[in-house]
Amino acid sequence: MSPYFVGGLTMTAIAFILTLIWYANRAGRNAARVRSEAKDAATANEEAAASQRALNARTNGIRSNNELLGTLDKGEF
């Protein structure tokens, strides 16, 4: 076999392995980004729901201290 053929085959194998490593690293980063964004979206939805509950309580008004204490005891505020 020609040394050029062996050298070309070796370079092709190295390029293939490096491409696999690059692709796996990229896929891992994308998966981590998707998980992070899903977690951030869930947190944002929870915060929006809490803000909406607080706005509803403020809008509808709490008529007495007993109602306020009852709401706080239930953990709904």
C-alpha atoms as a printed R data frame, in Angstrom:
   type eleno elety resid chain resno       x      y      z
1  ATOM     1    CA   MET     A     1   0.000  0.000  0.000
2  ATOM     2    CA   SER     A     2   1.089  3.459 -0.710
3  ATOM     3    CA   PRO     A     3   2.069  5.671  2.239
4  ATOM     4    CA   TYR     A     4  -0.269  8.320  0.841
5  ATOM     5    CA   PHE     A     5  -3.182  5.886  0.969
6  ATOM     6    CA   VAL     A     6  -2.408  4.906  4.583
7  ATOM     7    CA   GLY     A     7  -1.979  8.567  5.529
8  ATOM     8    CA   GLY     A     8  -5.278  9.500  3.879
9  ATOM     9    CA   LEU     A     9  -7.054  6.613  5.607
10 ATOM    10    CA   THR     A    10  -5.586  7.661  8.951
11 ATOM    11    CA   MET     A    11  -6.609 11.289  8.434
12 ATOM    12    CA   THR     A    12 -10.121 10.180  7.455
13 ATOM    13    CA   ALA     A    13 -10.443  8.044 10.606
14 ATOM    14    CA   ILE     A    14  -9.207 10.899 12.816
15 ATOM    15    CA   ALA     A    15 -11.591 13.356 11.157
16 ATOM    16    CA   PHE     A    16 -14.485 10.922 11.666
17 ATOM    17    CA   ILE     A    17 -13.685 10.481 15.369
18 ATOM    18    CA   LEU     A    18 -13.319 14.232 15.906
19 ATOM    19    CA   THR     A    19 -16.626 14.829 14.123
20 ATOM    20    CA   LEU     A    20 -18.362 12.311 16.400
21 ATOM    21    CA   ILE     A    21 -16.918 14.012 19.492
22 ATOM    22    CA   TRP     A    22 -18.018 17.439 18.228
23 ATOM    23    CA   TYR     A    23 -21.537 16.182 17.438
24 ATOM    24    CA   ALA     A    24 -21.940 14.461 20.830
25 ATOM    25    CA   ASN     A    25 -20.784 17.584 22.647
26 ATOM    26    CA   ARG     A    26 -23.201 19.750 20.674
27 ATOM    27    CA   ALA     A    27 -26.096 17.370 21.307
28 ATOM    28    CA   GLY     A    28 -25.346 17.382 25.037
29 ATOM    29    CA   ARG     A    29 -25.327 21.167 25.191
30 ATOM    30    CA   ASN     A    30 -28.609 21.348 23.285
31 ATOM    31    CA   ALA     A    31 -30.232 18.824 25.630
32 ATOM    32    CA   ALA     A    32 -29.031 20.785 28.659
33 ATOM    33    CA   ARG     A    33 -30.380 24.003 27.166
34 ATOM    34    CA   VAL     A    34 -33.787 22.429 26.538
35 ATOM    35    CA   ARG     A    35 -33.979 21.133 30.137
36 ATOM    36    CA   SER     A    36 -32.936 24.531 31.497
37 ATOM    37    CA   GLU     A    37 -35.484 26.399 29.390
38 ATOM    38    CA   ALA     A    38 -38.265 23.993 30.400
39 ATOM    39    CA   LYS     A    39 -37.386 24.507 34.066
40 ATOM    40    CA   ASP     A    40 -37.299 28.284 33.609
41 ATOM    41    CA   ALA     A    41 -40.675 28.217 31.858
42 ATOM    42    CA   ALA     A    42 -42.208 26.180 34.686
43 ATOM    43    CA   THR     A    43 -40.816 28.633 37.249
44 ATOM    44    CA   ALA     A    44 -42.154 31.590 35.271
45 ATOM    45    CA   ASN     A    45 -45.595 29.965 35.068
46 ATOM    46    CA   GLU     A    46 -45.616 29.392 38.838
47 ATOM    47    CA   GLU     A    47 -44.615 33.000 39.481
48 ATOM    48    CA   ALA     A    48 -47.272 34.272 37.093
49 ATOM    49    CA   ALA     A    49 -49.917 32.169 38.831
50 ATOM    50    CA   ALA     A    50 -48.835 33.488 42.238
51 ATOM    51    CA   SER     A    51 -48.934 37.050 40.933
52 ATOM    52    CA   GLN     A    52 -52.393 36.465 39.501
53 ATOM    53    CA   ARG     A    53 -53.620 35.099 42.847
54 ATOM    54    CA   ALA     A    54 -52.177 38.125 44.637
55 ATOM    55    CA   LEU     A    55 -53.804 40.468 42.122
56 ATOM    56    CA   ASN     A    56 -57.146 38.700 42.515
57 ATOM    57    CA   ALA     A    57 -56.921 38.997 46.300
58 ATOM    58    CA   ARG     A    58 -56.058 42.668 46.025
59 ATOM    59    CA   THR     A    59 -58.791 43.324 43.454
60 ATOM    60    CA   ASN     A    60 -61.542 41.423 45.209
61 ATOM    61    CA   GLY     A    61 -60.432 42.727 48.562
62 ATOM    62    CA   ILE     A    62 -60.376 41.020 51.896
63 ATOM    63    CA   ARG     A    63 -63.178 42.305 54.070
64 ATOM    64    CA   SER     A    64 -61.971 41.471 57.563
65 ATOM    65    CA   ASN     A    65 -58.967 40.337 59.555
66 ATOM    66    CA   ASN     A    66 -60.565 36.927 60.038
67 ATOM    67    CA   GLU     A    67 -60.800 36.435 56.283
68 ATOM    68    CA   LEU     A    68 -57.164 37.495 55.899
69 ATOM    69    CA   LEU     A    69 -56.007 35.106 58.605
70 ATOM    70    CA   GLY     A    70 -58.114 32.308 57.116
71 ATOM    71    CA   THR     A    71 -56.628 32.893 53.681
72 ATOM    72    CA   LEU     A    72 -53.102 32.961 55.067
73 ATOM    73    CA   ASP     A    73 -53.705 29.808 57.107
74 ATOM    74    CA   LYS     A    74 -54.870 27.967 54.007
75 ATOM    75    CA   GLY     A    75 -51.775 29.137 52.116
76 ATOM    76    CA   GLU     A    76 -53.835 30.534 49.258
77 ATOM    77    CA   PHE     A    77 -52.461 34.066 49.342
